[in-house]
Amino acid sequence: MWFVGPRAVEIRSVSLPPLRDGAVLVRTAFSGISAGSEMLAYRGQLDPEMVLDESIGALGGTFRYPFPYGYSCVGRIEASRADGRQAGELVFAFHPHQDRFVVDASDLIDLPSVDPRVATMLPFVETALQVTLDAGPVFAQTVVVVGMGVLGLLTSMMLGRAGARVIGIEPQAWRRDVAAAVGITAAAPEAALGAVTDAGRPHGVPLVIEASGNPAALPGALPLLAHEGTVLVASWYGAQDVVVPLGDRFHRRRLTIRSTQVSTIPAALTTTWDRERRRQAAARLLTDLPVARLATDTVPFEQAAAAFAAVDTGRAGMLHVALGYN
């Protein structure tokens, strides 16, 4: 599948390279669609000269149309020339949407006994894990998470496991209902200050995580912070402008705005974490967390254009969409 212009995708035939030593041929079962970075690419809200992703070997080139993109393929090995890899194994690969592809065996991630559809959410789980690690010690702290999409929900679940009291902020009532179903208390944006006060934090919370993807959400997060509080920005806004008030309330309260991102391991964590350990931990969390509750929609690969249009417009009940392959 290729992104060929703003809000336009199409399926094209490509020739597979020969199966070289150390590589495998994978037949895709499902590939997940990201409502974050992929929607930015779909809408044309990224710098066309930006490299797709230097940390993923299958993503070469830039965001200048046309380009293949995507990074959540789950399938079974169909043929192997790699030691220790056998046909029939269920694997995950960071690869664009494609029904069959050749990849180095070293780029594969082994999966636990898990539904292949659910496994397409591994990148979200890994990102949520990194956000939680970047949040630092949260035991007995009240943390606000803005945005109850897949990333916000998963991050909230992990923060709760780490001992935090989580307050979700979400404008859509049905998403607040989903949050409640997985044990997260969520409030509408206009009720956010009241929810923080009711949680015993009338002067604000030390940490807000912005995971909505909405540029308008960041300025709304600042009033929720206590003195010297931090907004940890998990959203990627792409080329969209973000207007943040940095006047006296920001300046005098010594607030911090900090980013979190999954492509790298922050320097402070490199003595205890690397990408391999983080990915294996994320794979285990696929079965430890109620991830299946968030895997709401599967659309045939041949109807990819309709799937992306549906994610773009959104509808009640749609959280995570994947493409299914025959």
C-alpha positions in Angstrom: 0.0 0.0 0.0 1.3 3.4 -1.0 0.5 6.9 0.2 0.1 8.8 -3.1 -1.2 12.2 -1.9 -3.1 13.9 0.9 -5.9 11.5 2.0 -5.2 9.1 -0.9 -3.7 5.6 -0.7 -3.6 2.8 -3.3 -2.4 -0.8 -3.5 0.4 -1.5 -6.0 2.2 -4.6 -7.1 5.9 -4.8 -6.2 8.6 -7.4 -6.9 10.1 -9.1 -3.9 13.9 -9.3 -3.7 15.5 -12.8 -3.7 15.5 -14.6 -0.3 19.1 -13.9 0.8 21.0 -15.7 3.6 19.8 -14.5 7.0 16.4 -13.4 5.6 12.9 -14.7 5.7 9.8 -14.4 3.6 6.7 -13.4 5.7 3.1 -13.7 4.7 1.1 -11.0 6.5 -2.0 -11.9 8.5 -2.7 -8.4 9.8 -1.1 -4.9 9.8 -2.1 -2.2 12.2 -2.9 1.4 11.3 -1.6 4.1 13.6 -4.0 6.9 14.4 -1.0 9.1 15.1 1.9 9.2 12.8 0.2 7.4 9.9 -2.7 9.8 10.0 -0.2 12.7 9.8 1.3 11.1 6.7 -2.2 10.4 5.3 -3.3 14.0 5.7 -0.1 15.5 4.4 0.8 17.0 7.8 4.5 16.0 7.7 7.5 17.7 6.2 8.0 16.0 2.9 11.7 16.1 3.3 11.6 14.3 6.7 13.2 10.8 6.7 10.5 8.1 7.2 12.2 6.5 10.2 16.0 6.1 10.4 15.6 3.4 13.2 13.5 1.0 11.0 15.4 -0.6 8.1 12.2 -1.2 6.0 11.3 2.5 6.0 13.6 4.2 3.6 13.1 7.5 1.8 11.1 10.5 2.9 7.5 11.6 3.4 7.3 13.0 -0.1 4.5 11.4 -2.0 4.4 8.6 -3.2 5.8 6.4 -0.4 5.0 3.1 1.4 4.6 3.5 5.1 3.4 1.6 8.2 5.2 -0.3 10.9 3.0 -3.0 12.4 2.9 -6.3 10.4 2.1 -9.6 12.0 2.3 -12.8 10.0 3.9 -16.2 9.6 7.2 -17.1 8.1 6.6 -18.7 4.7 10.2 -19.5 3.8 13.5 -19.0 5.7 17.2 -18.9 4.9 18.0 -17.8 8.5 19.3 -20.1 11.2 16.8 -20.9 13.9 13.8 -19.6 11.9 11.2 -22.0 10.6 8.2 -21.8 8.3 5.0 -21.3 10.2 6.4 -19.2 13.1 4.2 -16.2 14.1 6.3 -13.0 14.0 6.1 -9.3 14.2 7.9 -6.9 11.8 8.2 -3.1 11.6 7.2 -3.0 7.9 4.8 -1.1 5.7 1.4 -2.6 4.8 2.2 -5.4 2.3 0.8 -8.9 1.9 4.2 -10.7 1.6 7.7 -9.2 2.3 11.3 -10.2 2.7 13.1 -9.0 5.9 16.2 -9.8 7.8 15.5 -12.4 10.5 17.3 -10.1 13.0 14.5 -7.5 12.5 11.8 -9.9 13.6 10.2 -9.9 17.0 9.0 -13.1 18.5 5.5 -13.1 19.9 4.0 -14.9 22.8 0.9 -17.0 22.4 -1.3 -14.2 21.4 -4.1 -13.4 18.8 -2.3 -12.1 15.7 -4.8 -9.3 15.4 -4.0 -8.2 18.9 -0.3 -8.4 18.2 -0.5 -5.6 15.6 -0.8 -3.3 18.7 2.7 -4.0 19.8 4.1 -0.6 18.7 1.4 1.1 20.8 2.3 -1.0 23.8 6.0 -0.3 23.3 5.4 3.4 23.0 3.2 3.4 26.1 5.9 1.5 28.0 8.4 4.2 27.0 6.1 7.0 28.0 5.7 5.3 31.4 9.4 4.9 31.8 9.9 8.6 30.9 7.3 9.5 33.5 9.6 8.4 36.2 8.5 7.2 39.7 4.8 7.7 40.0 3.9 5.5 43.0 1.1 7.2 45.0 1.1 10.2 42.6 -1.9 11.6 40.8 -1.1 11.8 37.1 -3.3 13.3 34.4 -3.4 11.7 30.9 -4.9 13.8 28.2 -6.4 11.8 25.4 -8.1 8.4 25.8 -7.1 7.0 22.4 -5.2 3.7 22.3 -1.9 5.3 23.4 -3.5 7.2 26.3 -5.4 4.2 27.5 -2.4 1.9 27.4 -0.2 4.5 29.1 -2.9 5.0 31.8 -3.0 1.2 32.4 0.7 1.0 32.8 0.9 4.0 35.1 -1.8 2.4 37.2 0.3 -0.8 37.4 3.2 1.4 38.6 1.0 2.7 41.5 -0.2 6.0 40.1 -3.7 7.4 40.5 -4.6 8.2 36.9 -7.2 10.8 35.7 -8.0 10.6 32.0 -9.1 13.7 30.1 -11.2 13.0 27.0 -13.8 15.1 25.1 -15.7 12.1 23.6 -18.1 10.4 26.0 -17.8 6.9 24.4 -14.0 7.0 24.9 -14.6 7.9 28.6 -16.8 4.9 28.8 -14.1 2.7 27.3 -11.6 4.1 29.9 -14.1 3.3 32.7 -14.4 -0.3 31.3 -10.6 -0.8 31.7 -10.5 0.8 35.2 -9.6 4.4 34.3 -11.5 7.4 35.6 -11.9 10.0 32.9 -13.4 13.4 32.7 -14.4 15.8 29.9 -11.9 18.7 29.3 -14.2 21.3 30.8 -14.3 19.2 34.0 -10.6 18.6 34.2 -9.8 21.1 36.9 -12.7 19.8 39.0 -11.5 16.2 38.7 -8.0 17.2 39.8 -9.4 19.1 42.8 -11.6 16.1 43.7 -8.6 13.9 43.6 -7.1 16.0 46.4 -4.9 18.1 44.2 -6.4 21.6 44.4 -3.1 23.2 43.4 -2.5 20.8 40.5 -0.6 17.6 39.7 3.1 17.1 39.2 2.7 15.4 35.9 0.4 15.6 32.9 0.9 13.3 29.9 -0.4 14.8 26.6 -1.3 11.8 24.3 -4.3 13.2 22.3 -2.4 14.2 19.1 -4.4 17.4 19.2 -2.3 20.6 19.1 -5.0 22.4 21.0 -4.7 20.0 24.0 -1.2 21.1 25.1 -2.1 24.6 26.2 -5.1 23.2 28.1 -2.8 20.9 30.0 -0.7 23.6 31.6 -3.4 24.9 34.1 -3.6 21.3 35.5 0.0 21.4 36.7 1.3 22.1 40.2 4.3 24.4 40.8 7.3 23.0 39.0 5.1 20.5 37.2 5.8 18.8 33.9 3.9 18.2 30.8 5.3 15.1 29.1 4.3 15.3 25.4 3.7 11.9 23.8 1.8 13.4 20.8 3.5 13.9 17.5 2.0 17.0 15.9 3.9 16.8 12.7 3.9 20.1 10.8 0.9 21.4 12.7 1.4 24.6 14.6 1.0 24.5 18.4 0.3 27.7 20.2 1.2 27.5 23.9 0.8 30.4 26.4 4.2 31.0 28.0 3.3 34.1 30.0 3.4 34.6 33.8 1.5 31.5 34.8 4.0 29.3 32.9 7.1 31.4 33.8 6.5 32.0 37.5 5.4 28.5 38.3 8.6 27.0 36.7 6.7 24.6 34.5 8.4 22.2 32.1 7.4 20.9 28.7 9.3 17.7 27.8 8.9 15.3 24.9 8.9 11.5 25.0 9.5 9.3 22.0 9.9 5.6 21.3 12.6 5.6 18.5 15.4 5.9 21.1 16.2 5.0 24.7 16.9 8.2 26.8 20.4 8.5 28.1 19.2 8.3 31.7 17.8 4.8 31.1 20.6 3.2 29.0 22.1 1.4 32.0 19.0 -0.6 32.6 17.1 -0.6 29.2 17.9 -1.2 25.6 15.5 -1.5 22.6 15.6 -5.3 22.7 14.6 -5.5 26.4 11.9 -2.9 25.9 10.4 -4.8 22.9 10.4 -8.1 24.7 8.7 -6.5 27.7 6.1 -4.9 25.4 5.5 -8.3 23.8 4.8 -9.8 27.2 2.4 -6.9 28.0 0.3 -7.9 25.0 -1.0 -10.8 27.2 -0.9 -9.0 30.5 -3.0 -6.0 29.6 -6.6 -5.9 28.2 -5.2 -5.0 24.8 -7.9 -7.0 22.9 -10.5 -4.6 24.2 -8.9 -1.8 22.1 -8.6 -3.8 18.9 -12.0 -2.7 17.6 -12.0 -3.0 13.8 -10.5 -5.1 11.0 -10.9 -4.2 7.3 -9.8 -6.2 4.3 -6.4 -5.1 2.8 -8.1 -4.5 -0.5 -10.3 -1.9 1.2 -7.3 0.0 2.7 -8.5 3.3 1.2 -11.8 3.0 3.1 -10.0 2.0 6.3 -7.8 5.1 6.3 -10.7 7.3 5.5 -12.6 5.8 8.4 -9.7 6.4 10.8 -9.4 9.9 9.5 -13.0 10.9 10.1 -13.4 8.8 13.3 -16.6 7.2 14.5 -18.0 6.2 17.9 -16.5 2.9 19.0 -13.5 2.9 16.6 -10.2 2.8 18.5 -7.7 0.6 16.7 -8.1 -0.5 13.0 -6.1 -3.2 11.3 -6.0 -4.5 7.8 -6.7 -8.2 7.3 -5.0 -10.3 4.6 -6.5 -13.4 3.0 
